[in-house]
């Protein structure tokens, strides 16, 4: 019997999930007949649709509708919840730790493959800023988004109940570092949510909240163009948001944000969204990387100079064949990633069947960004939109792109209900510590009575043994 072709997909994000989804459709007959198998190794059992994280943080969408369950969507694939620590492509093996690895005590497992799709995505790019590791909050996962929402409302609760003006000011000061999509959209949505929430506090007014956006370059949202970037700065400043361009965060030790222009903000909230970097596993492979740590790829989405290895998205440096200037690469964004997966899957199947491969070519269509409810900016096919039309375009575009009809229907239903009823302003911070209440109820273990010990009794009141 012929051994099945083993396809290993490292990563369950945009590229991992969409590539596996296309592959299980293209290889439907082979999967059913046992001549092919697809294994997906991913740290989480779901794919996060990151453009919806700001809306989840603002309470416009439930967290469970921002994620797509991989086992339901990839029902013809084997899902392994774990993390690829290294890849030895020369031997066609990946070293993987799973949730059971520590329990078993047998160490990582070796997963063999014939074709490798390596798409671990990216992680937050941090800098050695004093205090950042202790007080910084990221904004890349659904857990971080919901945790930040709970944190913002909790700070308002602290400010409302404290009698110390310094604690109140620090609690109501929110510093966001990074003027890209994640930082601007998260700030816009959370400021909108907090301003609405303030009406339910007897001693907090919207103008009491201080929002600061720190960006190291001279512009924000470069993807939407210079004009729309400048409009965004004016829009944010009109909402009393302090936008600091060409400024860096120097320190946030002791809950004080110190900026490169000398300004100091006592704050209990520092949100770090200053870019991303390739996942660490790429450095633990024998595959070629470029100067920025991304996989060197060809326009066919193969890894350069290597057979049977494929990549796309954040992890891959893919040449942009539509660009006028030579050497330009496709931007590591969702627009390219989703389209690359279709070409990647088709090329992988074509290589198995001995057919020629095709190049990935997609001219950048533009960008959309939300700045809060009914506010946004967009630059689509050379056309500039702002305000409500841009916000509507943002929602329509991402609703069309979120995977599965199930998720589309649920998100649309939530948006409809949000338009009919008031915002939810509840903080569920206790979700982050689900056992705290039980531990409090259980209490500390009973302490032995010193008198009984002196008399020779036992801790539970019994007589000492003979």
Rosetta blueprint (number, residue, H / E / L):
1 X L
2 X L
3 X L
4 X L
5 X E
6 X E
7 X E
8 X E
9 X E
10 X E
11 X L
12 X L
13 X L
14 X H
15 X H
16 X H
17 X H
18 X H
19 X H
20 X H
21 X H
22 X H
23 X H
24 X H
25 X H
26 X H
27 X L
28 X H
29 X H
30 X H
31 X H
32 X H
33 X H
34 X L
35 X L
36 X E
37 X E
38 X E
39 X E
40 X E
41 X E
42 X E
43 X L
44 X L
45 X L
46 X E
47 X E
48 X E
49 X L
50 X H
51 X H
52 X H
53 X H
54 X H
55 X H
56 X H
57 X H
58 X H
59 X L
60 X L
61 X L
62 X L
63 X H
64 X H
65 X H
66 X L
67 X E
68 X E
69 X E
70 X H
71 X H
72 X H
73 X H
74 X L
75 X L
76 X L
77 X L
78 X E
79 X E
80 X E
81 X E
82 X E
83 X E
84 X E
85 X E
86 X E
87 X E
88 X E
89 X L
90 X L
91 X L
92 X L
93 X E
94 X E
95 X E
96 X E
97 X E
98 X E
99 X L
100 X L
101 X H
102 X H
103 X H
104 X H
105 X L
106 X L
107 X L
108 X L
109 X E
110 X E
111 X E
112 X E
113 X L
114 X L
115 X E
116 X E
117 X E
118 X E
119 X L
120 X L
121 X L
122 X E
123 X E
124 X E
125 X L
126 X L
127 X L
128 X L
129 X L
130 X E
131 X L
132 X H
133 X H
134 X H
135 X H
136 X E
137 X E
138 X L
139 X L
140 X L
141 X L
142 X H
143 X H
144 X H
145 X H
146 X H
147 X H
148 X H
149 X H
150 X H
151 X H
152 X H
153 X H
154 X H
155 X H
156 X H
157 X H
158 X H
159 X H
160 X H
161 X H
162 X L
163 X L
164 X L
165 X H
166 X H
167 X H
168 X H
169 X H
170 X H
171 X H
172 X L
173 X E
174 X E
175 X E
176 X E
177 X E
178 X L
179 X L
180 X L
181 X H
182 X H
183 X H
184 X H
185 X H
186 X H
187 X H
188 X H
189 X H
190 X H
191 X H
192 X H
193 X H
194 X H
195 X H
196 X H
197 X H
198 X H
199 X H
200 X H
201 X L
202 X L
203 X L
204 X L
205 X L
206 X H
207 X H
208 X H
209 X L
210 X E
211 X E
212 X E
213 X E
214 X E
215 X L
216 X L
217 X L
218 X L
219 X L
220 X L
221 X L
222 X H
223 X H
224 X H
225 X L
226 X H
227 X H
228 X H
229 X H
230 X H
231 X H
232 X H
233 X H
234 X H
235 X H
236 X H
237 X H
238 X H
239 X L
240 X L
241 X E
242 X E
243 X E
244 X E
245 X L
246 X L
247 X L
248 X L
249 X E
250 X E
251 X E
252 X L
253 X H
254 X H
255 X H
256 X E
257 X E
258 X E
259 X E
260 X L
261 X L
262 X L
263 X L
264 X E
265 X E
266 X E
267 X L
268 X L
269 X E
270 X E
271 X E
272 X E
273 X L
274 X L
275 X L
276 X E
277 X E
278 X E
279 X L
280 X H
281 X H
282 X H
283 X H
284 X H
285 X E
286 X L
287 X L
288 X L
289 X E
290 X L
291 X L
292 X L
293 X L
294 X L
295 X E
296 X E
297 X E
298 X L
299 X L
300 X L
301 X L
302 X E
303 X E
304 X L
305 X L
306 X L
307 X L
308 X L
309 X E
310 X E
311 X L
312 X L
313 X H
314 X H
315 X H
316 X E
317 X E
318 X L
319 X E
320 X L
321 X L
322 X L
323 X L
324 X L
325 X L
326 X L
327 X L
328 X L
329 X E
330 X L
331 X L
332 X L
333 X L
334 X H
335 X H
336 X H
337 X H
338 X H
339 X H
340 X H
341 X H
342 X H
343 X H
344 X H
345 X H
346 X H
347 X H
348 X H
349 X H
350 X H
351 X H
352 X H
353 X L
354 X L
355 X L
356 X L
357 X L
358 X L
359 X L
360 X L
361 X L
362 X L
363 X L
364 X L
365 X L
366 X E
367 X E
368 X E
369 X E
370 X E
371 X L
372 X L
373 X L
374 X L
375 X L
376 X E
377 X E
378 X E
379 X E
380 X E
381 X L
382 X L
383 X E
384 X E
385 X E
386 X E
387 X L
388 X H
389 X H
390 X H
391 X H
392 X H
393 X H
394 X H
395 X H
396 X H
397 X H
398 X H
399 X H
400 X H
401 X H
402 X L
403 X L
404 X L
405 X H
406 X H
407 X H
408 X H
409 X H
410 X H
411 X H
412 X H
413 X H
414 X H
415 X H
416 X H
417 X H
418 X H
419 X H
420 X H
421 X L
422 X L
423 X L
424 X L
425 X L
426 X L
427 X L
428 X L
429 X H
430 X H
431 X H
432 X H
433 X H
434 X L
435 X L
436 X H
437 X H
438 X H
439 X H
440 X H
441 X H
442 X H
443 X L
444 X L
445 X L
446 X L
447 X L
448 X L
449 X L
450 X H
451 X H
452 X H
453 X H
454 X H
455 X H
456 X L
457 X L
458 X L
459 X L
460 X L
461 X L
462 X L
463 X L
464 X L
465 X L
466 X L
